[in-house]
Amino acid sequence: METSHASALAAKHAGLDKKIEAEQQRPSPDQFRISELKRKKLQIKERLAAS
């Protein structure tokens, strides 16, 4: 069960990476959105490290 949970978290982490990359590629990136996405990504990373 924990393995599937970790896999789901890893998938979310990768998805956030893609969203951050896409936002940074925009002509006028929204810095607030980028910081929010990075914060969520860090939270997921911490949860992965704890499991």
PyMOL Python script that loads the backbone (N, CA, C, O; Angstrom):
from pymol import cmd

cmd.read_pdbstr("""\
ATOM      1  N   MET A   1       0.824  -1.195   0.000  1.00  0.00           N
ATOM      2  CA  MET A   1       0.000   0.000   0.000  1.00  0.00           C
ATOM      3  C   MET A   1       0.866   1.256   0.000  1.00  0.00           C
ATOM      4  O   MET A   1       0.570   2.212  -0.717  1.00  0.00           O
ATOM      5  N   GLU A   2       1.931   1.261   0.796  1.00  0.00           N
ATOM      6  CA  GLU A   2       2.794   2.442   0.849  1.00  0.00           C
ATOM      7  C   GLU A   2       3.513   2.669  -0.471  1.00  0.00           C
ATOM      8  O   GLU A   2       3.790   3.811  -0.835  1.00  0.00           O
ATOM      9  N   THR A   3       3.817   1.596  -1.191  1.00  0.00           N
ATOM     10  CA  THR A   3       4.501   1.733  -2.466  1.00  0.00           C
ATOM     11  C   THR A   3       3.625   2.477  -3.467  1.00  0.00           C
ATOM     12  O   THR A   3       4.112   3.340  -4.196  1.00  0.00           O
ATOM     13  N   SER A   4       2.344   2.150  -3.505  1.00  0.00           N
ATOM     14  CA  SER A   4       1.452   2.853  -4.431  1.00  0.00           C
ATOM     15  C   SER A   4       1.279   4.307  -3.998  1.00  0.00           C
ATOM     16  O   SER A   4       1.136   5.196  -4.837  1.00  0.00           O
ATOM     17  N   HIS A   5       1.292   4.545  -2.697  1.00  0.00           N
ATOM     18  CA  HIS A   5       1.198   5.913  -2.185  1.00  0.00           C
ATOM     19  C   HIS A   5       2.438   6.708  -2.592  1.00  0.00           C
ATOM     20  O   HIS A   5       2.335   7.854  -3.028  1.00  0.00           O
ATOM     21  N   ALA A   6       3.596   6.094  -2.446  1.00  0.00           N
ATOM     22  CA  ALA A   6       4.840   6.755  -2.833  1.00  0.00           C
ATOM     23  C   ALA A   6       4.873   6.994  -4.342  1.00  0.00           C
ATOM     24  O   ALA A   6       5.360   8.029  -4.798  1.00  0.00           O
ATOM     25  N   SER A   7       4.362   6.055  -5.105  1.00  0.00           N
ATOM     26  CA  SER A   7       4.313   6.223  -6.562  1.00  0.00           C
ATOM     27  C   SER A   7       3.390   7.370  -6.947  1.00  0.00           C
ATOM     28  O   SER A   7       3.695   8.142  -7.856  1.00  0.00           O
ATOM     29  N   ALA A   8       2.272   7.479  -6.258  1.00  0.00           N
ATOM     30  CA  ALA A   8       1.336   8.568  -6.530  1.00  0.00           C
ATOM     31  C   ALA A   8       1.962   9.911  -6.184  1.00  0.00           C
ATOM     32  O   ALA A   8       1.801  10.883  -6.920  1.00  0.00           O
ATOM     33  N   LEU A   9       2.673   9.965  -5.071  1.00  0.00           N
ATOM     34  CA  LEU A   9       3.352  11.204  -4.688  1.00  0.00           C
ATOM     35  C   LEU A   9       4.445  11.565  -5.699  1.00  0.00           C
ATOM     36  O   LEU A   9       4.615  12.733  -6.049  1.00  0.00           O
ATOM     37  N   ALA A  10       5.174  10.567  -6.156  1.00  0.00           N
ATOM     38  CA  ALA A  10       6.226  10.806  -7.149  1.00  0.00           C
ATOM     39  C   ALA A  10       5.627  11.334  -8.453  1.00  0.00           C
ATOM     40  O   ALA A  10       6.206  12.207  -9.101  1.00  0.00           O
ATOM     41  N   ALA A  11       4.470  10.802  -8.830  1.00  0.00           N
ATOM     42  CA  ALA A  11       3.804  11.262 -10.047  1.00  0.00           C
ATOM     43  C   ALA A  11       3.338  12.713  -9.888  1.00  0.00           C
ATOM     44  O   ALA A  11       3.458  13.511 -10.817  1.00  0.00           O
ATOM     45  N   LYS A  12       2.811  13.048  -8.716  1.00  0.00           N
ATOM     46  CA  LYS A  12       2.398  14.429  -8.457  1.00  0.00           C
ATOM     47  C   LYS A  12       3.606  15.355  -8.493  1.00  0.00           C
ATOM     48  O   LYS A  12       3.530  16.461  -9.028  1.00  0.00           O
ATOM     49  N   HIS A  13       4.721  14.901  -7.925  1.00  0.00           N
ATOM     50  CA  HIS A  13       5.963  15.681  -7.900  1.00  0.00           C
ATOM     51  C   HIS A  13       6.419  15.977  -9.338  1.00  0.00           C
ATOM     52  O   HIS A  13       6.789  17.106  -9.660  1.00  0.00           O
ATOM     53  N   ALA A  14       6.388  14.954 -10.187  1.00  0.00           N
ATOM     54  CA  ALA A  14       6.792  15.122 -11.589  1.00  0.00           C
ATOM     55  C   ALA A  14       5.822  16.046 -12.329  1.00  0.00           C
ATOM     56  O   ALA A  14       6.238  16.852 -13.162  1.00  0.00           O
ATOM     57  N   GLY A  15       4.531  15.926 -12.021  1.00  0.00           N
ATOM     58  CA  GLY A  15       3.543  16.794 -12.646  1.00  0.00           C
ATOM     59  C   GLY A  15       3.749  18.252 -12.277  1.00  0.00           C
ATOM     60  O   GLY A  15       3.594  19.143 -13.111  1.00  0.00           O
ATOM     61  N   LEU A  16       4.097  18.485 -11.026  1.00  0.00           N
ATOM     62  CA  LEU A  16       4.372  19.858 -10.590  1.00  0.00           C
ATOM     63  C   LEU A  16       5.618  20.401 -11.286  1.00  0.00           C
ATOM     64  O   LEU A  16       5.685  21.582 -11.625  1.00  0.00           O
ATOM     65  N   ASP A  17       6.596  19.531 -11.493  1.00  0.00           N
ATOM     66  CA  ASP A  17       7.797  19.935 -12.227  1.00  0.00           C
ATOM     67  C   ASP A  17       7.421  20.452 -13.617  1.00  0.00           C
ATOM     68  O   ASP A  17       7.918  21.487 -14.063  1.00  0.00           O
ATOM     69  N   LYS A  18       6.545  19.724 -14.286  1.00  0.00           N
ATOM     70  CA  LYS A  18       6.123  20.116 -15.637  1.00  0.00           C
ATOM     71  C   LYS A  18       5.341  21.427 -15.609  1.00  0.00           C
ATOM     72  O   LYS A  18       5.498  22.265 -16.497  1.00  0.00           O
ATOM     73  N   LYS A  19       4.497  21.604 -14.591  1.00  0.00           N
ATOM     74  CA  LYS A  19       3.729  22.845 -14.483  1.00  0.00           C
ATOM     75  C   LYS A  19       4.645  24.040 -14.227  1.00  0.00           C
ATOM     76  O   LYS A  19       4.437  25.121 -14.779  1.00  0.00           O
ATOM     77  N   ILE A  20       5.660  23.836 -13.384  1.00  0.00           N
ATOM     78  CA  ILE A  20       6.623  24.906 -13.104  1.00  0.00           C
ATOM     79  C   ILE A  20       7.375  25.267 -14.380  1.00  0.00           C
ATOM     80  O   ILE A  20       7.535  26.443 -14.706  1.00  0.00           O
ATOM     81  N   GLU A  21       7.829  24.254 -15.091  1.00  0.00           N
ATOM     82  CA  GLU A  21       8.554  24.472 -16.345  1.00  0.00           C
ATOM     83  C   GLU A  21       7.691  25.229 -17.349  1.00  0.00           C
ATOM     84  O   GLU A  21       8.163  26.164 -17.995  1.00  0.00           O
ATOM     85  N   ALA A  22       6.436  24.830 -17.480  1.00  0.00           N
ATOM     86  CA  ALA A  22       5.531  25.488 -18.429  1.00  0.00           C
ATOM     87  C   ALA A  22       5.304  26.952 -18.039  1.00  0.00           C
ATOM     88  O   ALA A  22       5.288  27.834 -18.897  1.00  0.00           O
ATOM     89  N   GLU A  23       5.132  27.197 -16.756  1.00  0.00           N
ATOM     90  CA  GLU A  23       4.901  28.572 -16.290  1.00  0.00           C
ATOM     91  C   GLU A  23       6.136  29.435 -16.545  1.00  0.00           C
ATOM     92  O   GLU A  23       6.010  30.602 -16.917  1.00  0.00           O
ATOM     93  N   GLN A  24       7.317  28.875 -16.350  1.00  0.00           N
ATOM     94  CA  GLN A  24       8.550  29.629 -16.559  1.00  0.00           C
ATOM     95  C   GLN A  24       8.792  29.936 -18.031  1.00  0.00           C
ATOM     96  O   GLN A  24       9.505  30.886 -18.356  1.00  0.00           O
ATOM     97  N   GLN A  25       8.208  29.147 -18.921  1.00  0.00           N
ATOM     98  CA  GLN A  25       8.388  29.350 -20.355  1.00  0.00           C
ATOM     99  C   GLN A  25       7.447  30.412 -20.930  1.00  0.00           C
ATOM    100  O   GLN A  25       7.629  30.859 -22.062  1.00  0.00           O
ATOM    101  N   ARG A  26       6.448  30.810 -20.149  1.00  0.00           N
ATOM    102  CA  ARG A  26       5.505  31.828 -20.620  1.00  0.00           C
ATOM    103  C   ARG A  26       6.229  33.167 -20.782  1.00  0.00           C
ATOM    104  O   ARG A  26       7.229  33.422 -20.110  1.00  0.00           O
ATOM    105  N   PRO A  27       5.721  34.018 -21.673  1.00  0.00           N
ATOM    106  CA  PRO A  27       6.347  35.336 -21.852  1.00  0.00           C
ATOM    107  C   PRO A  27       6.367  36.170 -20.567  1.00  0.00           C
ATOM    108  O   PRO A  27       7.343  36.871 -20.300  1.00  0.00           O
ATOM    109  N   SER A  28       5.318  36.098 -19.788  1.00  0.00           N
ATOM    110  CA  SER A  28       5.260  36.810 -18.503  1.00  0.00           C
ATOM    111  C   SER A  28       4.886  35.817 -17.413  1.00  0.00           C
ATOM    112  O   SER A  28       3.721  35.722 -17.028  1.00  0.00           O
ATOM    113  N   PRO A  29       5.875  35.074 -16.912  1.00  0.00           N
ATOM    114  CA  PRO A  29       5.560  34.059 -15.899  1.00  0.00           C
ATOM    115  C   PRO A  29       5.010  34.691 -14.621  1.00  0.00           C
ATOM    116  O   PRO A  29       5.459  35.753 -14.190  1.00  0.00           O
ATOM    117  N   ASP A  30       4.042  34.020 -14.037  1.00  0.00           N
ATOM    118  CA  ASP A  30       3.432  34.461 -12.782  1.00  0.00           C
ATOM    119  C   ASP A  30       4.300  33.945 -11.631  1.00  0.00           C
ATOM    120  O   ASP A  30       4.261  32.761 -11.297  1.00  0.00           O
ATOM    121  N   GLN A  31       5.074  34.834 -11.037  1.00  0.00           N
ATOM    122  CA  GLN A  31       6.004  34.428  -9.975  1.00  0.00           C
ATOM    123  C   GLN A  31       5.279  33.875  -8.753  1.00  0.00           C
ATOM    124  O   GLN A  31       5.795  32.987  -8.073  1.00  0.00           O
ATOM    125  N   PHE A  32       4.086  34.393  -8.470  1.00  0.00           N
ATOM    126  CA  PHE A  32       3.326  33.875  -7.339  1.00  0.00           C
ATOM    127  C   PHE A  32       2.915  32.425  -7.601  1.00  0.00           C
ATOM    128  O   PHE A  32       3.026  31.573  -6.720  1.00  0.00           O
ATOM    129  N   ARG A  33       2.443  32.155  -8.813  1.00  0.00           N
ATOM    130  CA  ARG A  33       2.051  30.781  -9.168  1.00  0.00           C
ATOM    131  C   ARG A  33       3.251  29.851  -9.097  1.00  0.00           C
ATOM    132  O   ARG A  33       3.138  28.731  -8.598  1.00  0.00           O
ATOM    133  N   ILE A  34       4.392  30.299  -9.587  1.00  0.00           N
ATOM    134  CA  ILE A  34       5.600  29.474  -9.544  1.00  0.00           C
ATOM    135  C   ILE A  34       5.986  29.166  -8.104  1.00  0.00           C
ATOM    136  O   ILE A  34       6.340  28.031  -7.784  1.00  0.00           O
ATOM    137  N   SER A  35       5.921  30.163  -7.239  1.00  0.00           N
ATOM    138  CA  SER A  35       6.296  29.924  -5.838  1.00  0.00           C
ATOM    139  C   SER A  35       5.307  28.982  -5.159  1.00  0.00           C
ATOM    140  O   SER A  35       5.705  28.163  -4.329  1.00  0.00           O
ATOM    141  N   GLU A  36       4.028  29.088  -5.501  1.00  0.00           N
ATOM    142  CA  GLU A  36       3.031  28.171  -4.936  1.00  0.00           C
ATOM    143  C   GLU A  36       3.297  26.732  -5.401  1.00  0.00           C
ATOM    144  O   GLU A  36       3.245  25.795  -4.604  1.00  0.00           O
ATOM    145  N   LEU A  37       3.579  26.572  -6.687  1.00  0.00           N
ATOM    146  CA  LEU A  37       3.873  25.241  -7.220  1.00  0.00           C
ATOM    147  C   LEU A  37       5.128  24.658  -6.578  1.00  0.00           C
ATOM    148  O   LEU A  37       5.171  23.472  -6.254  1.00  0.00           O
ATOM    149  N   LYS A  38       6.143  25.489  -6.397  1.00  0.00           N
ATOM    150  CA  LYS A  38       7.379  25.021  -5.757  1.00  0.00           C
ATOM    151  C   LYS A  38       7.134  24.635  -4.302  1.00  0.00           C
ATOM    152  O   LYS A  38       7.721  23.674  -3.806  1.00  0.00           O
ATOM    153  N   ARG A  39       6.275  25.376  -3.623  1.00  0.00           N
ATOM    154  CA  ARG A  39       5.956  25.058  -2.226  1.00  0.00           C
ATOM    155  C   ARG A  39       5.266  23.696  -2.152  1.00  0.00           C
ATOM    156  O   ARG A  39       5.592  22.872  -1.298  1.00  0.00           O
ATOM    157  N   LYS A  40       4.304  23.468  -3.059  1.00  0.00           N
ATOM    158  CA  LYS A  40       3.602  22.173  -3.089  1.00  0.00           C
ATOM    159  C   LYS A  40       4.573  21.046  -3.418  1.00  0.00           C
ATOM    160  O   LYS A  40       4.500  19.962  -2.841  1.00  0.00           O
ATOM    161  N   LYS A  41       5.488  21.316  -4.356  1.00  0.00           N
ATOM    162  CA  LYS A  41       6.474  20.315  -4.741  1.00  0.00           C
ATOM    163  C   LYS A  41       7.362  19.951  -3.550  1.00  0.00           C
ATOM    164  O   LYS A  41       7.667  18.777  -3.339  1.00  0.00           O
ATOM    165  N   LEU A  42       7.773  20.948  -2.776  1.00  0.00           N
ATOM    166  CA  LEU A  42       8.598  20.703  -1.596  1.00  0.00           C
ATOM    167  C   LEU A  42       7.834  19.885  -0.552  1.00  0.00           C
ATOM    168  O   LEU A  42       8.401  18.989   0.073  1.00  0.00           O
ATOM    169  N   GLN A  43       6.560  20.193  -0.367  1.00  0.00           N
ATOM    170  CA  GLN A  43       5.756  19.426   0.599  1.00  0.00           C
ATOM    171  C   GLN A  43       5.690  17.960   0.194  1.00  0.00           C
ATOM    172  O   GLN A  43       5.790  17.074   1.043  1.00  0.00           O
ATOM    173  N   ILE A  44       5.525  17.704  -1.090  1.00  0.00           N
ATOM    174  CA  ILE A  44       5.467  16.322  -1.570  1.00  0.00           C
ATOM    175  C   ILE A  44       6.826  15.645  -1.379  1.00  0.00           C
ATOM    176  O   ILE A  44       6.896  14.482  -0.981  1.00  0.00           O
ATOM    177  N   LYS A  45       7.900  16.376  -1.664  1.00  0.00           N
ATOM    178  CA  LYS A  45       9.242  15.820  -1.484  1.00  0.00           C
ATOM    179  C   LYS A  45       9.475  15.429  -0.028  1.00  0.00           C
ATOM    180  O   LYS A  45      10.042  14.375   0.259  1.00  0.00           O
ATOM    181  N   GLU A  46       9.031  16.288   0.888  1.00  0.00           N
ATOM    182  CA  GLU A  46       9.183  15.985   2.312  1.00  0.00           C
ATOM    183  C   GLU A  46       8.369  14.758   2.703  1.00  0.00           C
ATOM    184  O   GLU A  46       8.827  13.937   3.497  1.00  0.00           O
ATOM    185  N   ARG A  47       7.164  14.628   2.150  1.00  0.00           N
ATOM    186  CA  ARG A  47       6.334  13.460   2.455  1.00  0.00           C
ATOM    187  C   ARG A  47       6.970  12.191   1.893  1.00  0.00           C
ATOM    188  O   ARG A  47       6.895  11.133   2.519  1.00  0.00           O
ATOM    189  N   LEU A  48       7.594  12.286   0.723  1.00  0.00           N
ATOM    190  CA  LEU A  48       8.273  11.131   0.154  1.00  0.00           C
ATOM    191  C   LEU A  48       9.467  10.721   1.024  1.00  0.00           C
ATOM    192  O   LEU A  48       9.702   9.533   1.244  1.00  0.00           O
ATOM    193  N   ALA A  49      10.207  11.701   1.509  1.00  0.00           N
ATOM    194  CA  ALA A  49      11.378  11.416   2.348  1.00  0.00           C
ATOM    195  C   ALA A  49      10.967  10.786   3.675  1.00  0.00           C
ATOM    196  O   ALA A  49      11.699   9.965   4.229  1.00  0.00           O
ATOM    197  N   ALA A  50       9.817  11.163   4.177  1.00  0.00           N
ATOM    198  CA  ALA A  50       9.353  10.652   5.468  1.00  0.00           C
ATOM    199  C   ALA A  50       8.808   9.224   5.354  1.00  0.00           C
ATOM    200  O   ALA A  50       8.736   8.506   6.351  1.00  0.00           O
ATOM    201  N   SER A  51       8.428   8.819   4.150  1.00  0.00           N
ATOM    202  CA  SER A  51       7.836   7.473   4.023  1.00  0.00           C
ATOM    203  C   SER A  51       8.839   6.425   3.653  1.00  0.00           C
ATOM    204  O   SER A  51       8.485   5.254   3.512  1.00  0.00           O
TER     205      SER A  51
END
""", "prot")
cmd.dss("prot")
cmd.show_as("cartoon", "prot")
cmd.util.cbc("prot")
cmd.orient("prot")
